[in-house]
Amino acid sequence: MAALILSEVYSEINGKDLLFITTLDSQKAFDVVNHQILLDKLYYLGVDIEYWDVIEDMYNGVTSAVKWQGDTSLSFSIDQGVRQGGILSSHLYKQYINELLSELEAHNMGISIGNTYAGCPSCADDIVLLSNDQNEMQEMLNTVYDYSSDHRFLIHPVKSNTIVKSINKRTSERIQQTTKNFTLGDNIMEFKSETTHLGLKRTTSEETKININDRISLARRTLYSDPDWRSWYKWTQPKNFMQDLPSIRHSTSSIWPRNLKSPKQRHSSTMQFSS
């Protein structure tokens, strides 16, 4: 869904405005989640106390040891990190980071589609910041940096990239050359010609001729994420699609492609941006 929202924003600006796009790379994101901060967040979110106790038992008093050439070290405590591959791990990380996204939205930092906020579409540790104002983007980065410092995780300043999307590649490159670089704390973030978000390349140029296989895969995953995907799948077949086009056009699904709705209908539709 986060990738779809970014594509929707692309379509909305349609070369009329500048769009600053910053993808953030969290260093070892799942490995640095502080257990005490996480448990505090879950408690204040109102998680049922029985579930909270289970999660606390999972992470309280966790120890590890190193075995090397037949010898085993003394055990040491593990006070950070969610379990790799754990069923709850991605959900716990989302709660760990959710306050940052809520803060950006509460201060209305970032771009909106109509009256709907779309400034930071994210999926777990894949966060992207969207703004058409240079100063606002810097404020968003300052907010991210302060939050990461308070929550004891790092945003990689080199692997985090910013590109400028404009009416054409030449204009984007000219703006990048004349615009002051953004900063993340004391680190300078240089502009790039392309970046990657959720496996899709985002560039300063036209993207219709790239990412074809990746976009097909994204469309398939988006389709299957709908509980009624079997009905949607029937409509993807050419014969059924043309036969049912009128009913598809008036569907209220928030994931159906934008070109089947008028701008007025799109803005009035309810779009769920949470990951």
C-alpha positions in Angstrom: 0.0 0.0 0.0 2.9 2.4 0.8 4.3 2.0 -2.7 0.8 2.6 -4.2 0.4 5.8 -2.2 3.8 7.1 -3.5 2.6 6.4 -7.0 -0.6 8.2 -6.4 1.4 11.3 -5.2 3.4 11.1 -8.4 0.2 11.2 -10.4 -1.3 14.0 -8.4 1.7 16.4 -8.9 1.9 15.5 -12.6 4.8 17.8 -13.2 2.9 20.8 -11.8 4.9 20.9 -8.6 8.2 19.9 -7.2 8.3 16.8 -5.1 11.2 16.0 -2.7 11.4 12.3 -2.0 13.5 11.0 0.8 13.9 7.3 1.6 15.3 6.5 5.0 17.5 3.5 5.8 17.4 2.4 9.5 20.6 0.7 10.5 19.8 -2.8 11.7 16.3 -1.6 12.5 14.9 -4.7 14.1 18.1 -5.4 16.1 18.1 -2.1 18.0 14.5 -2.0 19.3 15.0 -1.2 23.0 12.9 -3.6 25.0 11.9 -1.2 27.8 10.9 1.5 25.5 8.9 -1.0 23.4 7.1 -2.3 26.5 6.3 1.2 27.7 4.8 2.1 24.4 2.6 -1.0 24.3 1.4 -0.3 27.9 0.4 3.3 27.1 -1.2 2.2 23.9 -3.6 0.2 26.0 -2.6 -3.3 25.0 -4.5 -5.9 27.0 -2.5 -6.7 30.1 -2.5 -10.4 29.5 -1.0 -9.9 26.0 1.4 -7.4 27.5 2.6 -9.9 30.1 3.2 -12.5 27.3 5.3 -10.0 25.4 7.2 -9.0 28.5 8.0 -12.7 29.2 9.3 -13.1 25.7 11.8 -10.3 26.1 12.5 -10.0 29.8 15.6 -11.7 31.1 16.7 -12.9 27.6 20.4 -14.0 27.5 22.7 -15.4 24.9 26.1 -17.0 24.7 28.8 -17.5 22.0 30.0 -21.0 21.1 33.3 -21.1 19.3 35.4 -24.2 18.6 33.8 -26.3 21.3 34.0 -23.6 24.0 31.0 -21.5 25.2 31.3 -18.0 26.6 29.6 -16.7 29.7 26.0 -15.7 29.1 25.2 -12.0 28.6 21.8 -10.2 28.7 20.0 -9.1 25.5 18.2 -5.8 26.1 17.4 -4.8 22.6 16.1 -6.3 19.3 13.0 -8.1 18.3 13.2 -11.8 17.3 14.3 -12.3 13.7 11.6 -14.0 11.8 9.2 -13.8 14.7 5.5 -13.6 13.9 5.1 -10.5 16.1 8.3 -8.9 15.3 7.2 -6.7 12.4 4.1 -5.6 14.3 6.1 -4.7 17.4 8.5 -2.7 15.3 5.6 -0.8 13.7 4.4 0.2 17.2 8.0 1.2 18.1 8.1 3.6 15.1 4.4 4.6 14.8 4.7 7.6 17.1 7.1 9.2 14.7 4.7 8.9 11.8 1.9 10.2 14.0 4.0 13.2 15.0 4.7 14.1 11.3 1.0 13.8 10.5 -0.1 15.8 13.6 2.1 18.7 12.5 0.9 18.3 8.9 4.4 18.0 7.7 4.5 16.6 4.2 2.3 16.4 1.2 -1.5 15.7 1.1 -3.8 14.3 -1.6 -6.8 16.5 -1.3 -7.6 16.5 2.4 -5.9 13.2 3.0 -2.4 13.2 4.5 0.2 11.3 2.5 3.5 12.7 3.8 5.2 9.5 5.1 3.8 6.3 3.6 5.7 3.5 5.3 5.9 -0.2 5.8 7.8 -1.2 9.0 11.4 0.1 8.5 10.8 1.3 4.9 10.0 4.9 5.5 9.7 7.6 2.8 9.2 11.3 3.4 7.3 13.4 0.7 7.1 17.1 0.5 7.0 19.8 -2.2 8.7 22.4 0.1 12.4 22.3 0.8 12.2 23.9 4.2 9.4 21.5 5.2 11.5 18.5 4.1 14.3 19.7 6.3 11.9 20.0 9.3 10.7 16.4 8.6 14.3 15.2 8.7 15.0 17.1 11.9 11.9 15.4 13.5 13.1 12.0 12.3 16.6 12.6 13.7 15.3 13.7 17.1 13.0 10.7 17.3 15.7 8.2 16.4 18.1 9.7 19.0 15.4 9.4 21.7 14.6 5.9 20.7 18.2 4.7 20.3 18.3 3.8 16.6 20.3 5.3 13.8 19.3 6.5 10.3 22.1 5.8 7.8 22.9 9.2 6.2 24.7 7.6 3.2 22.1 4.9 2.4 19.2 7.4 2.9 18.6 9.2 -0.3 16.8 12.2 -1.6 15.6 12.8 -5.2 13.7 15.7 -6.8 10.7 14.8 -9.0 9.7 17.5 -11.5 8.2 17.9 -14.9 11.2 16.3 -16.6 14.6 14.9 -15.7 16.5 18.0 -16.9 14.5 20.3 -14.6 15.0 17.9 -11.7 18.7 17.8 -12.2 18.9 21.6 -12.4 17.0 22.0 -9.2 19.2 19.4 -7.4 22.3 21.4 -8.5 20.9 24.7 -7.2 19.3 23.5 -4.0 21.1 23.2 -0.7 21.6 19.7 0.5 19.5 18.4 3.3 21.1 17.4 6.6 20.4 14.6 9.0 21.9 15.7 12.3 25.4 16.7 11.5 25.5 14.6 8.3 24.9 16.0 4.8 22.6 14.0 2.5 23.5 14.5 -1.1 20.9 14.4 -3.9 20.7 11.3 -6.0 19.2 10.5 -9.4 17.4 7.5 -8.1 16.5 5.7 -4.9 14.7 2.5 -4.0 11.5 2.1 -1.9 10.0 -1.3 -1.2 11.9 -2.8 -4.0 10.9 -0.3 -6.7 13.2 2.2 -8.2 12.2 5.8 -8.0 14.0 8.2 -10.3 14.1 11.8 -11.4 13.1 10.7 -14.9 10.0 9.0 -16.4 9.5 5.6 -14.7 7.0 4.0 -17.0 9.7 2.0 -18.8 11.4 0.7 -15.7 10.4 -1.6 -12.9 8.0 -3.4 -15.2 8.4 -6.8 -13.5 8.5 -5.3 -10.1 5.3 -3.3 -10.7 3.6 -6.5 -11.9 4.7 -8.2 -8.7 3.5 -5.2 -6.6 0.1 -5.2 -8.3 -0.2 -9.0 -7.6 0.6 -8.5 -3.9 -1.8 -5.6 -3.6 -4.5 -7.7 -5.3 -4.0 -10.6 -2.9 -3.9 -8.3 0.1 -7.7 -7.7 -0.4 -9.8 -10.3 1.4 -12.0 -10.4 -1.7 -9.1 -11.0 -4.0 -10.8 -13.9 -5.8 -13.5 -11.5 -7.1 -10.9 -9.0 -8.1 -8.9 -11.7 -9.9 -12.0 -12.5 -12.0 -12.0 -8.9 -13.2 -8.3 -9.0 -14.2 -9.2 -11.4 -17.0 -9.8 -9.4 -20.3 -13.2 -10.8 -21.1 -14.6 -10.3 -17.6 -12.9 -6.9 -17.2 -14.7 -5.4 -20.2 -18.0 -7.0 -19.2 -17.9 -5.8 -15.6 -16.2 -2.4 -16.2 -19.2 -0.3 -15.2 -19.4 -2.0 -11.8 -15.6 -1.8 -11.3 -15.6 2.0 -12.0 -18.1 2.5 -9.2 -16.3 0.2 -6.8 -15.4 1.7 -3.4 -12.2 -0.3 -3.0 -9.3 2.0 -2.1 -6.7 -0.1 -4.0 -8.2 -0.1 -7.5 -6.1 1.8 -10.0 -6.7 5.6 -10.1 -7.5 5.8 -13.8 -10.9 4.2 -13.2 -12.1 7.1 -11.1 -12.5 10.8 -11.7 -10.3 13.2 -9.6 -13.5 14.1 -7.6 -14.2 10.5 -6.8 -10.6 9.8 -5.9 -10.5 12.7 -3.4 -13.8 11.6 -1.8 -12.8 8.0 -1.5 -11.5 6.8 1.8 -7.8 5.7 1.5 -6.2 3.7 4.3 -2.5 4.7 4.5 -1.5 2.7 7.5 0.9 -0.2 6.7 
